[in-house]
């Protein structure tokens, strides 16, 4: 009997180890891995400027900075840091200064300080700009704006541009939201694409060239991933997740960013930034959690469930106050319309708490950023009339099918 128990215990342990190994198995090779496999052929003998941050790592979490610095016959001569900095130690919106990297001795130029586009001086002595940053597939997340402006600078200075491709953590199938309207282009809506655009950075770079989104094309090379498929979300890749910014600490955080990010610009409710659930909740002092969850669940939104939550935020909106609200659960990621959820929340809040209607209650000085992130003022102006999502839904979705059709021209993966 003891032997049987011992065998059973070892069998269970073996199964657990097997399941753990399977869960952690890396199924995809990112662009930097493929570049290493080719022995850095496209960079041989060239002076390289690298646009990156802590997410630029290989499958073993070694920094692309160190990889290129140590690569034979590759000269790493400059680093460029986007929002949050090349080391990821700067909060959203904070300006960044240039400095010298202590590990490589290369100058680190800030692309989120005095300028957001590499200047001619920053590019002196550079033959090729390499871009290696993990993005989250949402238009308002500023890394793609950095890539776009860097591509412009590369074209203007006759410098090659290389994208080391990485997965879109939302997969390659989710397209949601309207295109940016004239008058609303900004660093949080730099490109005429939907809010969720369903492309990798490499594919988006190809689209920028193909659709003439920059005045003059740069010489672009995309180092494609291996074994990535459009139906994959980030967990399916098996790749390690490095926080892309302080409030996107986990891969699943990227799924929730579009769920609440637009409304979050208003400071109207806590969306979990300042608590342990960034972008995963909606809460305020004036909400009754059970009532709010019941009304939202009655909508039966595909792939979404709301749970009542009681909390006290540590910082940001509602710091130190007793809040009630809902935590969002994505029970069916593929079916869920991520960006729609916040508009349903705004509608239900107006129905249950008429004196707390979002655009009556939110600070007007935040409206400008809300409009920029939305890509238009139509959402705010039309929704504020009756606080019904149905009255903006056709506008929010009007460009999606046409963009899906257009973007297929630039697919690098099935």
KOLDO-670462 format. One record per residue (C-alpha): residue in three letters; x, y, z. Coordinates in steps of 0.25 Angstrom, whole numbers, plus 2048, in hexadecimal, padded with zeros to 3 digits. Each point is the difference from the previous one (the first is absolute). Last residue first. Layout:
<sites>
alaXYZ/...
</sites>
This chain:
<sites>
unk7F788675B/unk80C809802/unk80780B7F8/unk7F38077FE/unk80180D7F8/unk7F67FF7F6/unk7F67FA80A/unk80080E806/unk7F78067F6/unk7F57F5802/unk80080280F/unk80180F7FE/unk7F38007F8/unk7F97F780A/unk80480880C/unk7FD80E7FB/unk7F1802804/unk8027F980E/unk80180D809/unk7F68077F7/unk7F67F5800/unk8017FF810/unk7FF80F803/unk7F1800802/unk7FF7F2805/unk80A80380B/unk7F5809807/unk80480C809/unk7F48087FA/unk80780D7FA/unk80E7FD806/unk8027F47F7/unk7FF8097F4/unk80A80B805/unk80A7F6806/unk8017F67F5/unk7FF80B7F5/unk80D807806/unk8097F77F7/unk80C7F6801/unk7FA7FA80D/unk80E803806/unk80080E7FB/unk7F2802805/unk8027FB80E/unk80D808800/unk7F880D7FD/unk7F57FD80A/unk8097FF80C/unk7FF80F803/unk7F17FE800/unk8017F980D/unk7F77F4801/unk7F2801806/unk7F78057F5/unk8087F87F5/unk7FF7F3808/unk7F1801805/unk801800810/unk7F3807803/unk7F97F57F8/unk8067F5809/unk7FA7F37FB/unk7FD8047F2/unk80D8087FE/unk8087F5806/unk7FA7F67F7/unk8048097F4/unk80E802804/unk8027F2803/unk7FB7FC7F2/unk80A80A7FA/unk80B7FA808/unk7FD7F27FB/unk8008047F1/unk80F800800/unk8017F1803/unk7F67FA7F7/unk8007F2806/unk7FF7F47F7/unk80E7FC7FF/unk80380380E/unk7F57F8806/unk7FF80080F/unk80680E800/unk7FE80480F/unk7FE80E803/unk80080580F/unk7F4808804/unk7FE80C809/unk80180580E/unk80A80A806/unk80480380E/unk80A80C7FF/unk80F800803/unk8038047F2/unk7F48027F8/unk8068027F2/unk8107FF801/unk8057F880C/unk7FE7F4809/unk7F17FE7FC/unk7F77FB80B/unk7F77F47FB/unk7F37FA7FF/unk7FD7F77F4/unk7F47FB7F9/unk8037F67F5/unk7FD8037F1/unk8007F57F5/unk8058027F1/unk8017F67F5/unk7F48067F8/unk7F980B808/unk7F47FB807/unk7FA80E803/unk7FA7FA80D/unk80F7FE805/unk801810800/unk7F4802808/unk8037F580A/unk80E805801/unk7FC80E803/unk7F57FC80A/unk80A7F7808/unk80B80B800/unk7F880C804/unk80780B7F9/unk80280E806/unk80E7FF806/unk8057FB7F2/unk8047F37F9/unk8037FA7F2/unk8097F47FF/unk80B7F97F8/unk80880C7FB/unk80B7FE80B/unk7FB7F680A/unk80980180D/unk7FC80F802/unk80580D7FC/unk7FC7FE7F2/unk7F37F7802/unk7F78077F7/unk7FC80A80B/unk7F48097FB/unk7FF80D7F9/unk80F8037FF/unk7FC8037F1/unk80C7F97F9/unk7FB7F3807/unk7F48007F6/unk8097FE7F5/unk8097F5807/unk7F57F8806/unk7FF7F37F7/unk80B8047F7/unk80A7FE80B/unk7F97F3804/unk8077F67F7/unk80E807802/unk7FE7FD80F/unk7FF7F17FC/unk80F8007FC/unk80480580E/unk80580D806/unk7F980A7F6/unk7FF80B80B/unk80F803801/unk8027FF7F1/unk8037F47F6/unk8027F780C/unk8087F47FA/unk7F87F47FC/unk8087F37FE/unk7FC7F97F2/unk7F77F4801/unk7F98057F3/unk7F27FC804/unk80180980D/unk80180C7F6/unk7F37FE7F8/unk8027F77F5/unk7F58007F4/unk8098087F7/unk80B7F5800/unk80F801805/unk8087F47FC/unk80D8087FC/unk80180F802/unk8038097F4/unk80C809800/unk7F980C7F9/unk8098087F6/unk7FD80F7FC/unk8078097F7/unk7F980D804/unk7F48057F8/unk7FE80F7FE/unk7F4808805/unk7FC7F680B/unk7F27F9800/unk8037FC7F2/unk7F67F4801/unk80B7F67FC/unk80B807809/unk7F780180D/unk7FA7F27FC/unk80D7FA801/unk80380680D/unk7F37FB805/unk8037F27FC/unk80D801807/unk7FA80680C/unk7F67F4800/unk7F28027FB/unk7F27FF806/unk7FC80F800/unk7FA80380D/unk7FC80F801/unk7FF8007F0/unk80B8057F7/unk80380E7FB/unk80D802808/unk80580980B/unk7F47FE80A/unk80780180D/unk80B8097FB/unk7F68087F9/unk7F68007F4/unk7F3806804/unk7FE80B7F6/unk7FD7F67F4/unk7F97F4805/unk8077F4806/unk7FA7F37FB/unk7F47FA808/unk8017F580A/unk8037F1801/unk8087F67F8/unk8037F3807/unk8067F57F7/unk80F800801/unk8027FC80F/unk7FD80980C/unk80F7FF804/unk8048057F2/unk80C7F77FF/unk80E8067FD/unk8088047F4/unk80E805800/unk7FE80C7F7/unk80B8057F8/unk80180E7FA/unk80B8047F6/unk80680F801/unk7FE80A7F5/unk7FF80C80A/unk7F18047FC/unk7FC7F17FF/unk8067FC80D/unk7F980C807/unk7F37FC7FA/unk8027F2805/unk80380680E/unk7F3807800/unk7F87F47FD/unk8087F780A/unk7FE80B80B/unk7F18007FD/unk8007F1800/unk80680180E/unk7F5809805/unk7F57F7804/unk7F48087FB/unk7FE7F77F4/unk7FF7F3807/unk8077F37FC/unk8097FE80D/unk80E8037FC/unk80D7F9802/unk80B8097FC/unk80C7FD7F6/unk80380A7F6/unk80D8007F9/unk80580D7F9/unk80B7FE7F6/unk80C8087FB/unk80280980C/unk80C809801/unk7F780C802/unk7F27FC804/unk7FE80880C/unk80580D7F9/unk7F67FE7F5/unk7F57FF80A/unk7F97F4805/unk7F1803801/unk7F980180E/unk80880D803/unk80380880D/unk7FD7F3808/unk7F97F37FC/unk80A7FC7F5/unk80C80080A/unk80D7FE7FA/unk8097F5807/unk80F8027FD/unk8087F37FF/unk80A7FD80B/unk7FB7F17FF/unk7FC7FD80F/unk80080E805/unk7F68057F6/unk80380F7FE/unk7F580A802/unk7F48077FA/unk7F4805808/unk7F27FB801/unk7F3807802/unk7F57FA808/unk7F37FD7F9/unk8007F1805/unk8097FE80C/unk80F7FE7FD/unk8097F3804/unk7FE7F87F3/unk80F7FF7FD/unk8008077F3/unk7F680A805/unk7F1800804/unk7FC8067F3/unk80A7FC7F5/unk8107FF802/unk80A8007F5/unk80E7F9801/unk80C8047F8/unk80D7FA7FA/unk7FE7F1800/unk80A7FB7F6/unk7FD7F27FA/unk80C7F87FB/unk7FE7F580B/unk7F4802809/unk80380480E/unk7FA80E800/unk7F47FA7F8/unk7FD7F680A/unk80380980C/unk7F680B7FA/unk7F67F57FC/unk7FF7FC80F/unk8017F2804/unk7F37FB805/unk8027F17FB/unk7F68017F5/unk80880D7FB/unk7FD80E806/unk7FB80D7FC/unk7F580280A/unk80A808809/unk80080B7F6/unk8048027F1/unk8048087F5/unk80E7FC7FB/unk80A8087F8/unk8097F77F8/unk80D8037F9/unk8017F57F5/unk80A7F57FD/unk7F67F5801/unk7F2805803/unk7F97F87F6/unk8087F3803/unk7FE80180F/unk8047F1802/unk7F47FC7F8/unk7FB7F880D/unk80280D808/unk7F78087F7/unk7F67F5802/unk80080180F/unk80080F7FF/unk7F37FF7F7/unk7F97F780A/unk8007F1800/unk7F27FA804/unk7FC7F4807/unk80780280D/unk7FC7F580A/unk7FC80580D/unk7F37FA801/unk8067F37FB/unk80B80080A/unk7F580280B/unk7F87F57FB/unk80C7F7800/unk80480480E/unk7F27FE805/unk7FF7F27F9/unk80E7FC806/unk7FB80480E/unk7F37F87FE/unk8087F47FB/unk80A80280C/unk7F580080A/unk7F97F47FA/unk80D7F8800/unk80280480F/unk7F27FC803/unk8017F37F9/unk80D7FD807/unk7F980480E/unk7F57F67FC/
</sites>
